[in-house]
C-alpha cells in the first residue's frame, strides 16, 4: 500500500482543482510521508509515517538502524 501512513492509516484525499475561470478537474492531496527508522517490539524497522505521527513518536526513534 503506497502513500499510506503505516502508523495511523492516513492516505490520499481527492477533490477538485478550481481554475480562475472556475473549471474543475480532479486532484489528490497526498499525506506528508517520511521514511524513518523506529523501534518496533525492541528491534529497528524502516517505516513510512506521516509527519503528525512523527511528532508524537519522537522518543521511540532508533538511533543507528
TINU-445330 format. One record per residue (C-alpha): x, y, z; residue in one letter. Coordinates in steps of 0.2 Angstrom, whole numbers, plus 5000, padded with zeros to 4 digits. Layout:
XYZA;...
***
This chain:
500050005000X;500950154994X;500650335001X;499850275017X;500550305034X;500950145042X;500550215060X;498850295058X;498250245041X;498150415034X;498050415015X;497750525000X;496150634999X;495350684982X;494450844977X;494350974963X;495651094957X;494751254953X;495551374940X;495251564938X;493851534925X;493051414938X;493351254928X;493551104939X;494750954937X;495150814949X;496650824960X;497450724975X;498150784992X;499450664997X;500050645015X;501750705020X;502650545022X;504450525029X;505450365029X;506150345047X;506950205057X;505950165073X;505950035086X;504549915084X;504549775098X;506349825103X;507049805085X;507349945072X;506249945057X;506050065042X;504350145042X;503450265031X;502450385043X;501650555042X;502450705050X;500950715063X;501450535069X;503250585068X;503050725080X;502150605093X;503350455091X;504950565093X;505550475108X;505450305100X;506650335086X;508050205083X;509750295084X;510850185071X;509750065062X;
***
